[in-house]
Amino acid sequence: MIWLLGTLSAAAAVMYSVFNVSQLTVAKERTVNAADAAALAGATVEARLLNLMAYNNRAMMANEAFLVQMLSLESWTQYFSSTADHIGDVMDVLGTVVPQVAIAARLLHELAAAADEGHRKLGLAIDPVIRALEREKGIFRFNHSVVRNTGSLLAQDAAIAITDANRTHFDGHSDAGVQLDRRPSVLALTLATNAHDWMNFTRQYGTTGDDRRDAAHVLLASRDGFSAARPGEGWLNFDALLFGLEKDGGSRLKAYERWESQDTLELWTKGLCGKPPRPCKVYAPIGWGRANADDAGSSGDVWSPRRTAQFLAHADSTSHPKWTGVPHVYDIRDKSLSQRDRLGLDFVVVVSRPLSNTQTSDALQMGVATGSVAGSSDMPERLAGHRLSAIGKARVFFERPRRGLPNDFTARTLWRPDSAKEHGSLFSPYWQARLADTRPGEKAALLAAMGLAPDYAYYTPGGQ
């Protein structure tokens, strides 16, 4: 009987221990999973906000590219009208001798009049377009400012919502489960860290010096072929040794503040220039057109090579005011080469589960404390801070799918044509989120805020 009672007591102690350890282990896993889910939710919100800012920047670039298209078309219609009219004037003279040429001359004059009417209507349409685009610039800048100033709070709200979703309520029973650690010291540290990382990850460019260089590069690369360069093809550029034609045209961005779009057509003949005389090309203008846009409505600069056609285009140019230049966009703060491969930001949360929410023998009041010399069946759990805690961390990073990566066939439509690796910016919406491990220094600071020994950071695994 004595041995039986001893064996039963030992078996009961083992049962209590196994039950308590298993309950605590399951509760710990749930706490870790909740922390990971909360951190990933917050980082996903931040990634989506960065993608939203990227879409807004792309929308601004598309608007500006549309303005360049309109200016290019305005310049080209003026050029077409003047070219057709001037060639028609020459054919009018020839038409006095050859009647068929007079018919062609009348057709050219009619085309010139139609093009001139189109040029006039385009000029009237561009001014309200500029005003609308400038209003949209202000709206986009305001939206970016709101996102930047509230992003970390939205991420925190998502983390809280996911943590609360880990609680169980079913058939009258409830498990309070886990919750975001709301102790002032912990909450202050996590909120301050997340807000600092978020606010310092981006900034507004365009307030000083060469800040708008990257935005200007994106804008110039966004032009279609017609807007970028219109050199003319075929008979518009030919060389017959003694004479020929030369067509030039395109759009240029000057000092981030002015668009200049111009078209010229010139007839050249071989002649003698200078002293002593030497063979050269003598140019005569045939047609020209030009359109400008800036804040003051100025005429801009005379284009090289500053021949008569370029001066005439400058003199006859149509200028549109109220365009404030390349947009002042929000983009990544640190664009240094050393940061490209590890570009991103972190989001950290601490999730805790009070000991009373774990169904151990002590919580179920299965232990009975006695003062007997035979011992006691009371086996209370000893947890630091009387709670289970887990640190969750997620990383917001940039990765555009590209050709050649193993096991990646689903994103074929997103591959770059040049197969190059694209680095993070707020012009491409490829920001994503993944879980990350905490660094010892981060963990030590959070442990201190939780009232625990910071040295735990060096001999406990991961975020646990």
Secondary structure, DSSP 8 states (H G I E B T S, - for coil): -HHHHHHHHHHHHHHHHHHHHHHHHHHHHHHHHHHHHHHHHHHHHHHHHHHHHHHHHHHHHHHHHHHHHHHHHHHHHHHHHHHHHHHHHHHHHHHTT-HHHHHHHHHHHHHHHHHHHHHHHHHHHHHHHHHHHHHHHHHHHHHHHHHHHHHHHHHHHHHHHHHHHT-EEETTEEE---EE---HHHHHHHHHHHHHHHHTTEEE--SSTTTTHHHHHHHHHTS-HHHHB----GGGSEE-SSEEEEEEEEEEEETTTEEEEEEEEEEEEEEEETTTTEEEEEEEEEEEEEEEE-SS-------TT--HHHHHHHHT-EEE-----S---EEES---GGGSTT-EEEEEEEEEEEGGGS--TTTTT-------TT---------GGGEEEEEEEEEEEE----TT-TT--TTGGG--TT-------TTS--EEEEE----HHHHHHHHHHTTS-GGGGGTS-TT-
